[in-house]
């Protein structure tokens, strides 16, 4: 492994939530994930309850507290339900920590060794925006997909299809105004990411609000992190609304890939997942804007799916409404047909859809 490539991929995303059991129920019944592991008092874990969920290559951990005075409880009290840890898999934890320390910008925690019947899992933690962290996890001496403290859930049978979700495309962070560039530098200078693309408030704006965004990526898009900040507009940006409710910067949404977005979205809707709506006028000139596509435009219109094209192909995307009670975290469903962009041509339609929801909440 090159010394300049010391990260591998996103290992798992861990949410801190008020009820891990209820979030697990939602992700199984509505999103099509399979619960494969459980940690709690029955497995020797005394301070929390966690469920490990899987679909495709997406590993999701849902954790709640048992001690109302714990850090987990305080995190939930402050932020509501949200992402605490975007863990990153590494092949060699010593090399990863050494390379990060050599750059002089980030201080990793001391390497921790956790032993179980499956071997030794080695990890270190680094902080990022808000209360979000990245756990660096080395599985080279550990022979299981179940983290220490987890036991396999009896009778688990991986669903062959679920809802067709296959993995993580990108994970988006929202930060305060004028803090985007320092966090971009954090990833580029501190972790050897590269800047992939940027959008300013002329690209992402409506009559009322705007934002700026830069996308950093690692090792040919093995890891992709867009970072957003609010920009000055006539009314409150969706990014500022997020920060106001989350009480700090944090993960705004996770884009999950699928190979058939029409079928996936249809299945998710039948299971009760709610999506943002798009005016029918968006589809009137869709063919003129994006050219020939494989999908039937009426089917896209029926399901409010957006389309955008770049030099390498096109992509299809749609966004859920917020998953929890606070208008903070949501999911994006995305299918790429060669396109590597992030839907620049859809920004106006997306923003207007979000603003309609903001207006309903009285926050626009």
C-alpha positions, 0 to 999 in steps of 0.5 A: 500500500502506498504511504500516501494511501492509508485509508481504505473505505467507509466502514460503517456509519453510527447514529446516536438515537433516542431509541435504537430499537425503533430506528432499527425497526424503521430501517428494516421495515421501511428502508429494507436493511437487515438487522444482523447484530445486537449489542447490549446488556445481554452481550456484556455491554452495560452502557448502550444498546446497538443494532448493526444493520446491513444492506448491500455494502452499507453497514449501519449502526444504531446506538442508544443510551442506557445511562441518562447521564452518559455522553450518548444521552447528552449527544442525543439531548443536544443534537436529536437523532443524528450521525456520530461516527463515520468510521473508516477502514484502514489496512494498517492502523500504525501506518494510518496514524503515523501518516496523519500525525506526520501532516501535523494538522490532526491528532489521532487518539491512542491506538486501542486494541479490543479483543474478542473471540474473533481476534483483535480489532485495532482502532483510533479516533479523530474528530471532525466538524461538530461532535462528529468523529471518524473511527479508523478501524483495522480488521487485519487481525479480526475475523468477523463483520460483527464488532466486539460486543455484538452478537449475531441476531438469531435467525438472521437471513440476509434479504437477497434484495432488500429495497435495492440499496447497494452502498454509500455514494457520498456523505454530506456535512453541514458547517457554519458560514465561513467554515467550509474552507477550513474543513476542506483543508482539514481533509486535504492537508490532514488526510490527503484527500483531494478537492473534486468539485466546488459550487458557489452561491451562484450555482446553488441558490433560489429566489430566497436562499443559497449555499456554497459547497465543496466536494473532497474525495479520497483515492479515486472516489473511494471516499467522497465527502461534500461539505456545505456552508450557508450563504447570504440570501433573502431568507434562511438557508436550509444549511442554517436551518439544519445547524439551528436544529442540530445545534452544531455542524454535522452530517446532513445526509447520506447518498445511497446507491441503487442499480434501479432507482425507479424500482427502489423508490417505488419499493421505499414509498410502498414501505412508507418512506416519504420523499420531497416532491418536484413540480410537474413542470420540471419534467416538461423540458427534461428531455431537452436538458439532459438528452436521451436517457434509458428511463421513462420520463413519466415514471420519473415524474410519477416518483419525483426523481431528478436527472442531471447530465455531465460530460461522462454520463447522467445520474438520477437522484431523489431526497427523502424528507427528514428521517427524525423529528428535527428537520436535520438528517435525511437520505438521498437515493442515487443511481449513476449512469456514468455521471460523476456529478452531484446534480448541479442541474437539479439544485434549483428544483431541489432547493425549492422543494426543500424551501417548501418544507421549510415554509411549512415549518415556519423557518423560511 
